[in-house]
Structures are given as C-alpha cells and as structure tokens.
Amino acid sequence: MAKLSTDELIEQFKGLTLIELNEFVKAFEETFEVTAAAPAAVAVAAPAAGGGDAAAEEEKTEFDVILEAAGDKKIQVIKEVRALTSLGLKEAKDLVDGAPKPVLENATKEAADKAKAALEGAGATVTVK
C-alpha cells in the first residue's frame, strides 16, 4: 500500500460527507485510543487569547448552526441532528427539546450550509452565526 501525503489525505477527506467523516473520526479515535475533541478545544482557545481586533478584521471561517425550533416534524429533526452529530437518540432528543441550542459549533461555511439545509428540510427553524 502506497503511503499518502498529507495533501493527498486532505483531498480524500474533502470527498467525504459529514456522516462519513464522523464515522472515520470515531474509528480513528477507537483504533489509536485518542480523542479528537481535546486538540480542537486548544485550537479554538488560542485565537481568543490573541486579541479581538485582529480576529475581527479577518473573514469569518467558523460558523455555529443553532437549532431555534423543531417545528411540527420533531422526529425528522431528531434524525437529522443524529446524522449531523455523534449524538445518541436520547442526547439528540434532549438537544431538540431544549432548543434553541447549537447543533454544530466552529463548522466550515460549507458544512454549516449543508446542516442548515438538512435541518430546514426536516421542518426545523435554524440560524447560522
């Protein structure tokens, strides 16, 4: 098996759906007994400590998808929340019941737009911040 470069790996990941990427991350965490959440928290905290003026001038690259209301098709919205996240049934139901709540945080513009479209397609009211 040929070894892929970092750039080649990134290109492969770009072709995955959010669900496929989520499944990959879970498998990676289980295989190597690591958690992807810790480095992400450090990366998010670092820019905040750097000062607000420089960050305010940059174009926004991270978006939060907020579920405002589930609407009348709550079960479909719960299914979409589960598809977009790694939450179990109870956690997804609690998130939907507790709206407004963030479904995705620090997502790319493309991922945020896809999530918003999926949730709105299920009948939810969604905002992207």
N, C-alpha and C positions, 0 to 999 in steps of 0.2 A: 504494500500500500504506500503510495507516494505521500509524503508529508506536505500539507498545505501551508502556505504562508499566511500571516495574519490578514493581509489584504484579501486573499482568496477565501478565507473563513468568513470575513465580514461580508463579502459578496454572496456567499451561500446563505448567511443569516438574513440578508435583505430579501431573499426569495421566500422566506417562511411567513406563514400567517402568525398572528398573535398567539393563537392556540398552540400551533406547532412550536413556536419559540418558548412558550410557557412550559410545555411538556419537556423540551430539551433542557431547560434550566433545572427542572425538578430532577431529571435523570442525571444531569451533571452533578448536582448537589448530593444526590444519593451515592453516585459512583465514587466521588472524591471526598465525601463526608465534609463538605463545606457549605456555607450559606452565602448566597449572592446578596442578601439584604444588607449585611454589615458594610461592605465597600460602598454601596450606593448611599448609605447614610453619611459616610465620611465625605463623599463627593458633593453631596448637597450642602453639607455644613460649611465646607471650605469657601465657596463663593460668598456666602452670607457674612462670613467674618472679614472678607476683603474690603468691605465698604460699599455703601449703596450707590454712590454717584457713578462709579464705573459700570456697575451692573445695570443701572437704569438706562445708560446710553446704548447698551448692546441690544440687538434684536432678540426678542424672547424666543427661546428654543425649547422650553419645557412648559407643558400645559397640564392643568388639573381638569379632569372630567368629573363634574358634580351632578349627581342624580338629585333633581329638585323634587320630583314626584313620580310615583309609579304609574299613575293613570288607572284605567279600568282593566288592564290586562296584566295584573301583577305577576302571575305565574310566568308569562313570557318574559317579563323584565327580569325576574329572578334567574331564568335560564340564561339570558344574555349576560347578566352580571357574572354568573358562574363561568361562562365561556370566555369572558374578558379577563378574569382574575383566577387565582388559585384557591378561591374560597370554596368551602363545602356548602352543602344545601342550607344548613342552619345559619351559617355566617352570612351567606348571600341574602337569605330571607330577612335576617336582622338588619342588614345594611339597607335593603329596600324599605322595610318597615320604618326605619329611623331616618328616612330622607327628610331634609337634604343632607347628603353625605357624599364624600368623594369616592368614586369608583376607581379611577386611575389617578395617580399623582406623578408629576415630573415625567409625563409621557411626551413623545415627539409630536409635532403638529399632525403628521400623517396618522399616527396611532390614535391620537385624541379625536381626529375627524372620523376615523373608522368606528371608534367606540361610540361616539355621539350618534352616528347614523344607525348603528345596530340597536342602540337603546331606544332611539326615537322610533325606529321601525317596529319595535315591540310595544310602543304606546307610552313611553316614559317622557317626562319633561327633563331636558338636560341642558346644562350650561358648561362652557369651556372657559376656563380662566387662565 
